[in-house]
Amino acid sequence: MKRPIVGALLALVLISCAAVGAAEYKIGPGDLLQINFWQDPTLNTAVRVALDGSITLDIVGAVDATGRTTQELQNEIVRQMSRLNKRISQAVVRVTEYNYQYVFVSGQVQHPGKLTFEEIPDLWAVINEAGGLSQFGDLSRVTIVRGGADAGKVEIVDVSAAIASGNTKNLPKIRRGDTVDIPRTPVGFPAGNLAKNQERKNLIYVVGAVGTPGPVEFQENVDVLEAVALAGGPVENADMRKVRIISKDGFYGQTMKVDLEKYTESGHPARYTLNKEDVVIMPRKRGFLGGLNIGTIATAVGVISTSVLLYTQLDNND
């Protein structure tokens, strides 16, 4: 009975070793290698892997390195060196710069540019390796431009939602040659406090000169004009040129103005998508009498005219 158990355990060990080996780093062009020969230190050298995947060593010349692990390259170097120098039976290869596994990070991060890794981490880790977000980074619309075999393919990812739900490991895998772009927040709002997003009520508020002012149930991808429509649309004297939006940013709020009249005519300024608990304020048009509308002015004129006529009539009777 013991033999089958021992055999099963041995098989598990071998499978585990194979899995570890499969995950070992493969050398590629651009990597910087340190190669040491303890039996002859005069041969020690630092070499960079060429674009054709080879390295050049004294005595033996070119050796293919790309696609090999450090152990595999060590064996190949010893095999070739030992034919010409019988004293060489061991070599140690270390990768001192990992340049083959690279990605580009651009946009609203602290340190945009090329990043290199021994093993490329997940998307959120890549962003943090670039120094994290700048003040105006928008994690809700992160763009991945694929490289390699999928060159040119574009993916838009809501990283903020993944962070809020704790599922960053489920974000799309970043591969060698990919570009990660962090866009600027709409209209230059500073990035909000991500930890607060999941605590907000599932509402937006539209107040002022609209048909049915008050709370509106939050829906994904709703912009300002759509929110106004959900609140009954603008009333007759609504001033669509001076709509204000109050958006929460942590404990404070950010206020911006939007010209919806211009937006309906030309599509500008850029579409702003609302977040939970945003407030849209639709003002009323202001007239020459302190903001009184035409109806109020007409009523006032009528009252004044009636009063004058009545006074004149009474004066004539006297």
C-alpha positions in Angstrom: 0.0 0.0 0.0 2.9 2.3 0.7 4.4 2.1 -2.8 1.4 3.6 -4.6 1.3 6.5 -2.1 5.1 7.1 -2.5 4.7 7.0 -6.3 1.8 9.5 -6.2 3.8 11.9 -4.0 6.8 11.6 -6.3 4.6 12.4 -9.3 3.2 15.5 -7.5 6.7 16.7 -6.8 7.8 16.2 -10.4 4.7 18.1 -11.6 5.4 20.9 -9.2 9.0 21.2 -10.4 7.9 21.2 -14.0 5.4 24.0 -13.3 8.1 26.1 -11.6 10.5 25.4 -14.5 7.8 26.5 -17.0 7.4 29.8 -15.2 11.2 30.5 -15.2 12.3 33.6 -17.1 13.2 33.3 -20.7 16.1 35.5 -21.9 15.4 37.9 -24.8 16.9 40.7 -26.9 18.0 43.7 -24.8 18.6 41.8 -21.6 21.9 42.4 -19.9 23.7 39.3 -18.6 26.5 38.8 -16.2 28.5 35.6 -17.0 31.1 34.4 -14.5 33.6 31.5 -14.8 35.0 30.8 -11.3 37.7 28.5 -12.8 39.0 31.4 -14.9 37.8 34.9 -13.7 39.6 36.6 -16.6 36.8 35.3 -18.8 34.1 37.0 -16.7 32.0 39.4 -18.8 28.8 41.5 -19.0 27.0 41.1 -22.3 23.8 42.4 -23.8 21.6 40.1 -25.9 21.6 41.4 -29.4 18.5 41.9 -31.6 19.2 38.6 -33.3 19.1 36.9 -29.9 22.8 36.1 -29.6 25.6 37.0 -27.3 29.3 37.1 -28.2 31.9 35.6 -25.9 35.7 35.4 -26.1 37.0 32.1 -27.4 33.7 30.7 -28.7 32.1 33.7 -30.4 28.3 33.9 -30.9 26.0 31.9 -28.7 22.2 31.8 -29.1 20.6 33.1 -25.9 17.0 34.1 -26.7 14.3 31.7 -25.4 16.7 30.0 -23.0 16.6 30.1 -19.2 19.7 31.1 -17.4 20.4 27.4 -16.5 20.0 26.4 -20.2 22.3 29.1 -21.3 24.9 28.1 -18.7 24.9 24.6 -20.0 25.3 25.7 -23.6 28.2 28.1 -22.7 30.0 25.3 -20.7 29.5 22.9 -23.6 31.0 25.2 -26.1 33.8 26.6 -23.9 34.9 23.2 -22.5 35.8 22.1 -26.1 38.4 24.8 -26.3 39.3 25.2 -22.6 39.3 22.0 -20.7 39.4 23.8 -17.3 36.0 25.3 -17.8 33.3 23.0 -16.4 31.0 25.6 -14.7 29.5 29.0 -15.6 27.0 31.2 -13.8 24.6 33.4 -15.8 22.6 36.1 -14.1 20.2 38.6 -15.7 21.1 42.0 -14.4 18.7 44.0 -16.5 15.4 42.6 -17.7 14.7 44.5 -20.9 12.9 41.9 -23.0 9.7 41.9 -21.0 8.6 45.5 -21.5 5.4 47.6 -21.6 4.8 51.3 -22.2 2.7 53.5 -19.8 1.6 56.9 -21.0 -0.8 59.6 -20.0 -1.7 60.7 -16.5 0.8 58.8 -14.4 3.7 60.1 -12.3 6.5 58.5 -14.4 5.3 57.7 -18.0 7.6 55.7 -20.3 9.0 52.2 -20.8 8.9 49.7 -18.0 10.7 46.4 -17.9 10.0 43.3 -15.8 11.2 39.9 -15.0 7.6 38.9 -15.2 4.9 41.4 -16.3 2.4 42.0 -13.4 -1.3 42.7 -13.5 -2.6 46.0 -14.9 -3.1 47.8 -11.6 0.5 46.8 -10.5 1.8 48.2 -13.9 0.2 51.5 -13.2 1.7 51.6 -9.7 5.1 50.8 -11.1 4.8 53.9 -13.2 4.4 55.9 -10.0 0.6 55.7 -9.8 -1.9 58.2 -11.0 -1.3 61.9 -11.4 -3.8 64.3 -9.9 -6.0 64.2 -13.1 -5.7 60.5 -13.9 -9.0 58.7 -14.8 -9.1 55.0 -14.0 -12.6 54.5 -15.4 -11.3 54.7 -19.0 -7.9 53.1 -19.1 -6.8 52.2 -22.7 -4.7 49.1 -23.5 -3.2 49.2 -27.0 -2.0 45.7 -27.7 1.4 44.9 -29.2 2.9 41.7 -30.6 0.6 39.4 -32.4 -2.4 41.5 -31.6 -0.8 44.8 -32.5 -3.3 47.7 -32.8 -6.1 46.0 -30.9 -7.6 48.4 -28.4 -9.3 47.6 -25.1 -11.0 50.1 -22.7 -11.0 49.0 -19.1 -12.7 50.4 -16.0 -9.9 49.9 -13.4 -11.7 52.0 -10.8 -14.6 49.5 -10.7 -12.2 46.6 -10.3 -10.5 48.3 -7.4 -13.8 49.1 -5.7 -14.9 45.5 -6.0 -11.5 44.0 -5.0 -11.2 42.1 -8.3 -8.0 43.6 -9.8 -6.7 40.1 -10.6 -9.5 39.8 -13.1 -8.3 42.7 -15.1 -7.0 42.0 -18.7 -3.5 40.5 -18.7 -0.8 42.8 -19.9 1.6 41.3 -22.3 5.0 42.2 -23.8 4.9 45.3 -26.1 1.5 46.5 -24.8 0.9 50.2 -24.2 -1.3 51.3 -21.2 -2.7 54.8 -21.5 -4.3 56.7 -18.5 -6.6 59.5 -19.9 -7.2 62.8 -18.2 -10.4 63.2 -16.2 -13.2 64.9 -18.0 -13.0 68.7 -17.9 -9.9 68.4 -15.7 -11.6 67.3 -12.4 -9.0 65.9 -10.0 -9.4 62.1 -9.6 -12.0 61.2 -6.8 -11.4 59.2 -3.7 -11.8 55.6 -5.0 -12.6 54.3 -1.6 -15.6 56.5 -1.4 -17.2 55.4 -4.7 -18.7 52.2 -3.3 -20.3 54.1 -0.4 -22.3 56.5 -2.5 -26.1 56.4 -3.0 -27.3 55.0 -6.3 -28.8 58.4 -7.3 -28.0 61.6 -9.2 -29.9 64.9 -8.5 -31.3 67.3 -11.1 -32.7 70.5 -9.7 -33.8 73.9 -10.9 -35.6 74.7 -14.1 -36.6 71.2 -15.2 -39.9 69.4 -15.4 -39.6 67.2 -12.4 -36.7 68.3 -10.2 -35.3 65.9 -7.7 -33.4 62.6 -7.4 -33.0 60.4 -10.5 -31.9 56.7 -10.3 -28.2 56.4 -11.3 -27.5 54.6 -14.5 -24.2 53.7 -16.0 -22.9 55.9 -18.8 -25.6 58.7 -18.4 -24.4 62.2 -19.4 -25.7 65.6 -18.3 -28.2 66.0 -21.2 -29.6 62.6 -20.6 -30.0 63.3 -16.9 -31.9 66.5 -17.7 -34.2 64.5 -20.0 -34.8 61.9 -17.2 -35.8 64.8 -15.0 -38.6 65.9 -17.4 -36.4 68.1 -19.6 -35.8 71.9 -19.4 -38.7 74.2 -18.7 -39.5 77.2 -21.0 -37.2 79.7 -19.2 -34.4 77.3 -18.5 -30.9 78.7 -19.2 -29.2 75.7 -20.9 -26.0 77.8 -21.4 -25.1 77.9 -17.7 -25.8 74.4 -16.4 -23.7 73.6 -13.3 -22.5 70.2 -12.1 -21.4 69.5 -8.6 -19.3 66.3 -8.4 -18.1 64.9 -5.1 -14.3 64.4 -4.7 -13.7 62.7 -1.4 -15.1 65.0 1.3 -15.4 68.0 -1.0 -17.1 68.9 -4.2 -15.9 70.1 -7.6 -18.1 72.5 -9.6 -18.1 73.0 -13.3 -20.2 74.8 -15.9 -21.5 73.2 -19.1 -23.1 74.9 -22.1 -25.8 72.4 -23.0 -27.1 74.7 -25.7 -23.8 74.6 -27.5 -23.5 70.9 -26.9 -26.8 70.2 -28.6 -25.8 72.3 -31.6 -22.2 71.2 -32.1 -21.4 68.2 -29.8 -19.0 70.4 -27.9 -17.7 70.6 -25.1 -16.8 66.9 -24.6 -19.5 64.6 -23.2 -19.4 64.4 -19.4 -20.6 61.1 -17.9 -22.2 61.5 -14.4 -21.1 59.7 -11.3 -23.2 58.6 -8.3 -24.5 61.6 -6.2 -23.6 64.2 -8.8 -25.9 67.2 -8.8 -27.0 68.9 -12.0 -28.4 72.5 -11.5 -30.4 74.0 -14.4 -30.7 77.8 -13.8 -33.5 80.0 -15.0 -32.8 82.8 -17.5 -32.4 86.2 -15.9 -34.2 89.3 -17.3 -33.6 93.0 -16.9 -35.6 93.1 -13.7 -33.5 91.0 -11.4 -34.2 87.8 -13.0 -38.0 88.1 -13.3 -39.4 86.1 -16.2 -41.6 87.6 -18.9 -44.8 86.3 -17.3 -43.9 88.0 -14.0 -43.0 91.2 -15.7 -46.3 91.2 -17.7 -48.3 90.6 -14.5 -46.5 93.4 -12.8 -47.1 95.8 -15.7 -50.8 94.8 -15.7 -51.1 95.5 -12.0 -49.4 98.9 -12.3 -51.6 99.9 -15.3 -54.7 98.9 -13.5 -53.6 100.9 -10.4 -52.9 104.0 -12.5 -56.3 103.8 -14.3 -58.1 103.3 -11.0 -56.3 106.3 -9.4 -57.1 108.5 -12.5 -60.8 107.5 -12.3 -61.0 108.3 -8.6 -59.2 111.6 -9.1 -61.6 112.6 -11.8 -64.6 111.8 -9.5 -63.2 114.2 -7.0 
